[in-house]
Amino acid sequence: MFVNMNQINFTKIVSVFFLFLSLSVFSLHGQSNLHTSWDELLKKHVSAKGNVNYEGFKKDGNKLDAYVKSLGENMPSASAGENERKAYWVNVYNAFTVKLIVDNLPVPSIKDINRGKPWDKKFIKIGSQTLDLNHVEHKILRVKFNDPRIHAGINCASKSCPVLLNRAFTADNCDESLEMLMTNFVNDKERNSISKDKVELSKIFRWFKSDFTKEGSLIDYLNKYSKVKISPKAKVSYRTYIWTLNN
């Protein structure tokens, strides 16, 4: 019996190629599908203006618990694209913040949790680690991605925070969503008051000034998004931060 070795080798190559392709497609859709339930919860319980129905999230507690559990079991690999990893960690921060509030209802403010230190509470299970919100924000999001727009994407469950986006972040929408959220945040008159010669800003711009001034002044950064052109000599002050729930 004659065996064509070239044909066998070609068949192996084709098989390996389609196996690699199928694994790649599975990985892509797996990460995309990971955030589907979170997207559904956000659309159901967060208004377009960012008002959060925490009681509604509580009624869907099983679905919320299943989602945060799935986050812990499906951390993207280090080789995943930056937007995929960034979207994942923003969703981690926001979903676990919502869970923190839900698990402590009724509560008037996030600062009433864990003796005034909610961001130090270790309850975020990711793989074999148990993290707190401070770790996610300051050791992962701020350090690994170097993107000041993250401050408009993560939500601290309070009225003065940038609004919670009512859809999940994904690799496909991450950049667009962060750009939109920072534009909206800077121009949101409830959180920032901007004129040519005077700006009264959210304290986020004071607390994290170093993030916003890596490539210029704070005014330079604001002018990337502000609808009003701010003078470089504008007077800068900061608003009182309101920590009551954003419901």
C-alpha positions as CSV (number, residue, x, y, z in Angstrom):
1,M,0.0,0.0,0.0
2,F,1.5,3.4,-1.0
3,V,1.3,6.2,1.5
4,N,1.8,9.8,0.4
5,M,3.8,11.4,3.2
6,N,3.3,14.9,1.7
7,Q,-0.4,14.4,1.9
8,I,-0.2,13.3,5.5
9,N,2.0,16.2,6.5
10,F,-0.4,18.6,4.8
11,T,-3.4,17.1,6.6
12,K,-1.6,17.5,9.9
13,I,-0.8,21.1,9.2
14,V,-4.4,21.9,8.2
15,S,-5.7,20.1,11.4
16,V,-3.3,22.1,13.6
17,F,-4.3,25.4,11.9
18,F,-8.0,24.8,12.4
19,L,-7.4,23.7,16.0
20,F,-5.5,26.9,16.7
21,L,-8.2,29.0,15.0
22,S,-11.0,27.3,16.9
23,L,-9.2,27.9,20.2
24,S,-8.6,31.6,19.3
25,V,-12.3,32.0,18.5
26,F,-13.3,30.3,21.7
27,S,-11.0,32.5,23.7
28,L,-12.4,35.6,22.1
29,H,-16.0,34.7,22.6
30,G,-15.3,33.4,26.0
31,Q,-14.0,36.7,27.3
32,S,-16.8,38.6,25.4
33,N,-19.5,36.3,27.0
34,L,-17.9,36.6,30.4
35,H,-19.4,40.1,30.9
36,T,-22.9,39.4,29.3
37,S,-24.7,38.9,32.6
38,W,-23.1,42.0,34.1
39,D,-24.2,44.0,31.0
40,E,-27.8,42.7,31.5
41,L,-27.7,43.7,35.2
42,L,-26.4,47.2,34.5
43,K,-29.0,47.8,31.8
44,K,-31.7,46.7,34.1
45,H,-30.7,48.5,37.3
46,V,-28.7,51.6,36.3
47,S,-30.4,54.5,34.6
48,A,-28.9,56.5,31.7
49,K,-28.0,59.2,34.3
50,G,-26.1,56.7,36.5
51,N,-28.7,56.3,39.2
52,V,-28.2,52.8,40.7
53,N,-31.1,50.6,42.0
54,Y,-29.2,48.7,44.6
55,E,-32.4,47.0,45.8
56,G,-32.9,45.7,42.3
57,F,-29.4,44.3,42.3
58,K,-30.2,42.7,45.6
59,K,-33.2,41.0,44.1
60,D,-30.9,39.7,41.3
61,G,-28.4,38.7,43.9
62,N,-27.9,35.2,42.6
63,K,-27.0,36.5,39.1
64,L,-24.7,39.1,40.6
65,D,-23.0,36.5,42.8
66,A,-22.6,34.2,39.8
67,Y,-21.0,37.0,37.8
68,V,-18.4,38.0,40.4
69,K,-17.6,34.3,40.9
70,S,-17.0,34.0,37.1
71,L,-14.7,37.0,37.2
72,G,-12.6,35.2,39.8
73,E,-12.3,32.1,37.7
74,N,-11.6,33.8,34.3
75,M,-8.9,36.4,34.7
76,P,-7.5,37.2,31.3
77,S,-3.9,36.0,30.7
78,A,-1.0,38.4,30.6
79,S,-0.8,37.9,26.8
80,A,-4.4,39.2,26.3
81,G,-4.9,42.5,24.6
82,E,-4.7,45.7,26.8
83,N,-8.3,46.6,26.3
84,E,-9.5,43.2,27.2
85,R,-7.5,43.3,30.4
86,K,-8.5,46.9,31.2
87,A,-12.2,46.1,30.6
88,Y,-11.9,43.1,32.9
89,W,-10.4,45.0,35.8
90,V,-12.8,48.0,35.4
91,N,-15.7,45.5,35.6
92,V,-14.1,43.8,38.6
93,Y,-14.0,47.2,40.4
94,N,-17.5,48.2,39.5
95,A,-19.2,44.8,40.1
96,F,-17.6,44.2,43.4
97,T,-18.4,47.7,44.5
98,V,-22.0,47.1,43.8
99,K,-21.8,43.8,45.6
100,L,-20.3,45.5,48.6
101,I,-23.2,47.9,48.8
102,V,-25.8,45.2,48.2
103,D,-24.3,43.0,50.9
104,N,-24.6,45.9,53.4
105,L,-28.0,47.3,52.6
106,P,-29.6,49.4,54.0
107,V,-26.6,51.8,54.1
108,P,-26.6,55.5,53.4
109,S,-23.0,55.7,52.2
110,I,-20.2,53.4,51.2
111,K,-18.1,55.0,53.9
112,D,-20.4,53.5,56.5
113,I,-19.0,50.0,55.6
114,N,-16.0,48.3,57.2
115,R,-15.6,51.0,59.9
116,G,-15.2,53.8,57.3
117,K,-12.6,51.9,55.3
118,P,-14.6,50.0,52.6
119,W,-11.7,50.1,50.1
120,D,-9.5,48.1,52.5
121,K,-12.0,45.2,52.9
122,K,-10.6,42.1,51.4
123,F,-13.5,40.3,49.7
124,I,-12.6,40.2,46.0
125,K,-11.6,36.6,45.1
126,I,-9.6,36.5,41.9
127,G,-7.9,33.1,41.3
128,S,-6.1,32.2,44.5
129,Q,-5.9,35.8,45.7
130,T,-8.3,37.8,47.9
131,L,-8.0,41.5,47.0
132,D,-9.5,44.8,48.2
133,L,-10.8,47.7,46.0
134,N,-7.7,49.7,46.8
135,H,-5.5,47.0,45.3
136,V,-7.6,46.8,42.2
137,E,-7.5,50.6,41.7
138,H,-4.0,51.5,42.8
139,K,-1.9,48.4,42.2
140,I,-3.6,47.2,39.0
141,L,-5.7,49.8,37.1
142,R,-3.5,52.9,37.7
143,V,-0.2,51.2,37.6
144,K,-0.6,48.7,34.7
145,F,-2.6,50.7,32.3
146,N,-1.4,54.3,32.9
147,D,-4.8,55.7,31.6
148,P,-6.3,58.6,33.6
149,R,-9.6,58.0,32.0
150,I,-10.0,55.0,34.3
151,H,-11.0,57.5,37.0
152,A,-14.2,58.2,34.9
153,G,-14.8,54.5,34.3
154,I,-14.7,53.1,37.9
155,N,-17.5,54.0,40.3
156,C,-17.3,54.5,44.1
157,A,-21.1,54.2,44.6
158,S,-21.4,57.9,45.6
159,K,-23.1,60.9,44.2
160,S,-19.9,62.8,43.5
161,C,-18.4,59.9,41.5
162,P,-18.5,59.9,37.8
163,V,-21.6,58.1,36.7
164,L,-21.7,54.3,36.6
165,L,-21.9,53.3,32.9
166,N,-25.1,51.2,32.4
167,R,-23.4,48.7,30.2
168,A,-20.4,46.4,30.7
169,F,-16.9,47.2,29.5
170,T,-15.6,44.9,26.8
171,A,-12.4,44.8,24.8
172,D,-14.4,46.2,21.8
173,N,-16.0,49.2,23.6
174,C,-13.4,49.9,26.3
175,D,-11.5,52.8,24.7
176,E,-14.7,54.4,23.2
177,S,-16.5,54.1,26.6
178,L,-13.7,55.6,28.6
179,E,-13.3,58.5,26.2
180,M,-17.1,59.2,26.4
181,L,-17.2,58.9,30.1
182,M,-14.3,61.3,30.7
183,T,-15.8,63.9,28.3
184,N,-19.1,63.6,30.1
185,F,-17.5,63.8,33.5
186,V,-15.4,66.9,32.8
187,N,-18.5,68.7,31.3
188,D,-20.9,67.5,34.0
189,K,-22.1,70.7,35.8
190,E,-23.1,68.7,38.9
191,R,-19.5,67.5,39.4
192,N,-17.4,70.3,37.8
193,S,-18.0,74.0,37.1
194,I,-15.8,75.3,34.2
195,S,-15.4,78.7,32.8
196,K,-12.5,80.4,31.0
197,D,-10.9,81.9,34.1
198,K,-12.2,79.7,36.9
199,V,-12.7,76.0,37.4
200,E,-14.3,74.3,40.4
201,L,-13.4,70.7,40.1
202,S,-14.2,67.3,41.5
203,K,-11.7,66.3,44.1
204,I,-10.8,63.3,41.9
205,F,-8.6,65.8,40.0
206,R,-6.9,66.7,43.2
207,W,-6.5,63.3,44.7
208,F,-5.1,61.8,41.5
209,K,-3.5,64.9,40.0
210,S,-0.3,63.0,39.3
211,D,-2.2,60.8,36.9
212,F,-3.6,63.7,35.0
213,T,-0.4,65.7,34.7
214,K,2.1,63.2,33.3
215,E,2.0,64.9,29.9
216,G,1.3,68.5,30.9
217,S,-0.7,70.6,33.4
218,L,-4.1,69.8,34.8
219,I,-5.6,72.6,32.7
220,D,-4.0,70.9,29.6
221,Y,-5.7,67.7,30.5
222,L,-9.0,69.3,31.1
223,N,-8.8,71.2,27.8
224,K,-8.7,67.9,25.9
225,Y,-12.3,67.3,27.0
226,S,-13.8,70.6,28.1
227,K,-16.3,72.3,25.9
228,V,-15.1,75.6,27.3
229,K,-11.5,76.6,26.6
230,I,-9.8,77.1,29.9
231,S,-7.1,79.7,30.4
232,P,-3.7,78.3,31.6
233,K,-4.0,80.9,34.4
234,A,-7.5,79.9,35.5
235,K,-8.1,79.8,39.2
236,V,-8.6,76.2,40.4
237,S,-10.6,75.1,43.4
238,Y,-12.3,71.8,44.4
239,R,-15.8,70.9,45.4
240,T,-16.9,69.1,48.5
241,Y,-17.2,65.4,47.8
242,I,-20.7,63.9,48.5
243,W,-20.4,60.4,49.7
244,T,-24.2,59.5,49.9
245,L,-25.2,56.6,47.6
246,N,-25.7,57.3,43.9
247,N,-29.2,55.8,43.9
